[in-house]
């Protein structure tokens, strides 16, 4: 099934287009671009730089994917954007390719939705099933983990980490990490209000694990109990059988407190990222 390319678009002859790709009118596709099977560029989409898209991605008018990082240290080297499968990029979404830091790559996983005018800066990493609502702005090197939701017009500070199944309310300025399973709100320096019960249930997490995470939230963020005391409490009350979700939460908080300025990854911001480091972060988030 040959790609369908509008005669009103400009696609570089060396770009690689998979089967069933649709390129609507007024699009521009650069020479180092690879577009997987059955992707659709509706119209007025620009894909440039060394950018790779998986299969079944849909891009709406005004998207610019793979543009140069907005980083004054960038030296015009061939950094990358790597995008997985089944993502939706609504109108005006921008994704910058990596700067010459970490592993030089901006990464996006699978089944994410990026609503109108959201921005993903250089060296960000978006995992799977994430929703960025209209106008969300991610600074450089931000990591957003599975099933997190960031509500409209929220701004996330560079090197922050948004944990798995966390929910951030609209209009927030987020200068620090948000732990997994938490609901954060407040226009400036948002606080953790409660756990994301709805999201956890939708994800199929057991009621037992939800109650344990809720208890941990109360101890950590209401009673302000020391982390070591919280860990000891659950090891005793749960006979050493710690639910996976609780381990994620406690590991995340431990890493955050070992970091700087409320951001775990500030401690490693000048160090190259490795595959093993990424795996460890996924466990913690």
C-alpha positions in Angstrom: 0.0 0.0 0.0 1.8 3.1 -1.3 2.0 6.3 0.7 -0.6 9.0 -0.3 1.2 12.3 -0.7 -0.7 15.5 -1.6 0.9 17.3 -4.5 0.7 20.5 -2.4 3.2 19.0 0.1 7.0 18.8 0.0 8.5 15.5 1.0 12.2 15.0 0.6 13.0 12.1 -1.7 15.3 10.5 1.0 12.6 10.5 3.7 11.4 7.0 4.5 7.6 6.6 4.5 6.0 3.3 5.5 2.9 1.7 3.8 -0.4 3.5 4.1 1.1 6.8 5.2 -1.1 9.8 4.3 0.5 13.2 3.9 -2.1 15.9 3.4 -1.7 19.3 1.8 0.9 21.9 2.8 3.1 19.5 4.8 6.9 19.5 4.9 8.9 16.3 5.6 12.7 16.5 5.8 15.4 14.2 4.5 16.3 12.5 7.8 12.7 11.6 8.7 11.3 8.1 9.0 7.5 7.7 9.2 6.0 4.3 10.1 3.1 2.5 8.6 -0.3 4.1 8.5 0.7 7.4 10.1 -1.4 10.4 9.0 -0.3 14.0 8.6 -3.6 15.8 8.1 -2.3 19.2 6.8 0.2 21.9 7.5 2.5 19.5 9.5 6.3 20.0 9.6 8.6 17.0 10.5 12.2 17.8 10.4 15.6 16.8 11.8 16.5 13.2 12.6 13.0 12.2 13.5 11.5 8.7 13.7 7.8 7.9 14.1 6.4 4.4 14.7 3.1 3.3 13.3 -0.5 4.7 13.5 0.4 8.2 14.7 -1.9 11.0 13.7 -0.7 14.6 13.5 -3.1 17.6 13.1 -2.5 21.0 11.5 0.2 23.2 12.8 2.4 20.4 14.4 6.1 20.9 14.2 8.1 17.8 15.2 11.9 17.6 15.3 12.7 21.3 15.4 16.0 22.5 16.8 16.1 22.5 20.6 15.6 25.9 22.2 18.9 25.7 24.0 21.7 28.3 23.5 24.3 25.6 24.1 23.1 23.6 21.0 25.8 23.2 18.4 23.7 22.0 15.5 24.7 18.3 15.8 22.4 15.5 14.6 20.4 14.9 17.7 17.1 13.0 17.5 13.4 12.6 18.2 12.1 9.1 18.6 8.3 8.5 18.7 6.5 5.2 19.3 3.1 4.1 18.1 -0.5 5.2 18.2 0.1 8.7 19.4 -2.2 11.7 18.7 -0.7 15.2 18.2 -3.4 17.8 18.1 -3.2 21.2 16.6 -0.1 23.3 17.1 1.9 20.7 19.1 5.7 21.2 19.1 8.3 18.6 19.9 12.0 19.7 19.9 14.7 17.3 19.2 17.4 16.6 21.8 20.2 18.9 22.8 23.8 17.6 23.1 23.1 16.4 26.7 22.1 13.1 28.3 21.6 10.7 25.3 20.9 13.5 22.7 17.3 12.2 22.2 13.8 13.4 22.9 11.7 10.3 23.4 7.9 9.7 23.2 6.4 6.3 23.9 3.0 4.8 22.8 -0.7 5.8 23.0 -0.1 9.3 24.2 -2.4 12.3 23.5 -0.9 15.7 23.2 -3.7 18.3 23.0 -3.6 21.6 21.2 -0.6 23.9 21.6 1.2 21.6 24.1 5.0 21.8 23.9 7.6 19.0 24.6 11.1 20.5 24.9 14.5 19.0 24.2 15.6 15.7 25.9 12.1 15.1 27.4 10.9 11.6 27.9 7.2 10.8 27.7 6.4 7.2 28.6 3.1 5.5 27.6 -0.6 6.5 27.9 0.2 10.1 29.0 -2.2 13.0 28.4 -0.9 16.6 28.1 -3.9 18.9 27.9 -4.1 22.1 25.9 -1.3 24.5 26.5 0.9 22.3 28.7 4.6 23.4 28.5 7.3 20.9 29.4 10.8 22.3 30.0 13.9 20.5 28.9 14.7 17.0 30.3 11.2 16.5 31.9 10.2 12.9 32.3 6.4 12.0 32.4 5.7 8.4 33.3 2.9 6.1 32.4 -0.8 7.2 32.5 0.0 10.6 34.0 -2.3 13.5 33.2 -1.1 17.1 33.1 -4.0 19.5 32.9 -4.3 22.7 30.7 -1.8 25.6 30.8 0.4 23.9 33.3 4.2 24.7 33.1 6.7 22.0 34.3 10.2 23.0 35.3 13.1 21.4 33.5 14.5 18.2 35.0 11.2 17.6 36.9 9.7 14.1 36.9 6.0 13.4 36.8 5.3 10.0 38.4 3.1 7.2 37.1 -0.7 7.8 37.3 -0.3 11.2 38.8 -2.7 14.0 38.0 -1.8 17.7 37.9 -4.7 20.2 37.9 -4.9 23.1 35.4 -2.8 26.2 35.5 -0.1 24.9 37.8 3.5 26.0 37.9 5.4 22.8 38.7 8.9 23.4 40.0 9.5 20.0 41.5 8.8 16.2 41.1 5.2 14.9 41.5 5.2 11.4 43.0 3.3 8.6 41.4 -0.5 8.2 42.2 -0.8 11.7 43.6 -3.2 14.5 42.7 -1.5 17.9 42.8 -3.2 21.3 42.7 -2.4 24.9 43.3 -1.4 27.6 40.8 2.0 28.2 42.2 4.2 25.4 43.6 1.3 22.9 43.7 0.8 20.7 46.8 -0.3 17.1 47.0 -4.0 17.0 47.8 -4.8 13.3 47.8 -4.2 10.2 45.8 -5.5 9.7 42.3 -8.1 7.1 43.2 -10.0 7.3 39.9 -6.9 6.9 37.8 -5.7 4.0 40.0 -9.0 2.2 39.7 -9.2 2.7 35.9 -5.7 1.2 35.7 -6.9 -1.9 37.5 -5.0 -1.5 40.7 -6.4 -3.5 43.6 -8.4 -1.8 46.4 -5.8 -3.2 48.8 -3.0 -1.4 47.1 -5.0 1.8 46.8 -5.7 1.7 50.6 -2.0 1.1 51.3 -1.0 4.0 49.1 -3.6 6.2 50.7 -2.2 5.3 54.2 1.3 6.1 53.0 0.1 9.5 51.7 -1.4 10.4 55.0 1.8 9.5 56.9 4.1 11.2 54.5 2.2 14.3 53.5 -0.3 14.9 56.3 1.6 13.7 59.4 5.0 14.5 57.9 6.4 11.3 59.2 10.1 10.5 58.3 10.5 8.3 55.3 12.4 5.7 57.3 9.6 5.5 59.8 7.0 5.0 57.1 9.0 2.2 55.5 9.4 0.5 58.9 5.7 0.9 59.6 4.6 -0.9 56.4 7.3 -3.6 56.7 5.8 -4.5 60.1 2.1 -4.1 59.3 2.3 -5.9 56.0 4.6 -8.7 57.2 7.2 -7.7 54.6 4.8 -8.1 51.6 4.9 -4.6 50.1 2.6 -3.9 47.2 4.3 -2.9 44.0 2.6 0.5 44.0 3.8 1.3 47.5 7.3 0.4 46.5 7.1 2.7 43.5 5.9 5.6 45.7 8.6 5.1 48.4 11.4 4.6 45.9 10.3 7.8 44.1 10.3 9.9 47.2 13.6 8.5 48.3 15.2 9.5 44.9 13.5 12.9 45.1 14.9 13.7 48.5 18.4 12.6 47.4 18.1 15.1 44.5 18.2 18.9 44.6 15.4 21.5 44.7 12.7 18.8 44.9 13.9 17.2 41.6 15.6 13.8 41.7 17.2 14.2 38.3 18.9 17.5 39.2 21.5 15.3 40.9 22.4 13.7 37.6 21.7 16.5 35.1 25.2 16.7 33.8 25.8 12.9 33.6 25.0 10.9 30.5 21.9 8.7 30.8 22.3 4.9 30.4 19.8 2.2 29.6 20.2 0.8 33.1 19.5 4.2 34.7 16.4 4.5 32.6 15.2 1.1 33.8 15.8 2.0 37.4 13.9 5.2 37.0 10.9 3.4 35.5 10.9 1.1 38.6 10.9 4.1 40.9 8.2 6.1 39.0 
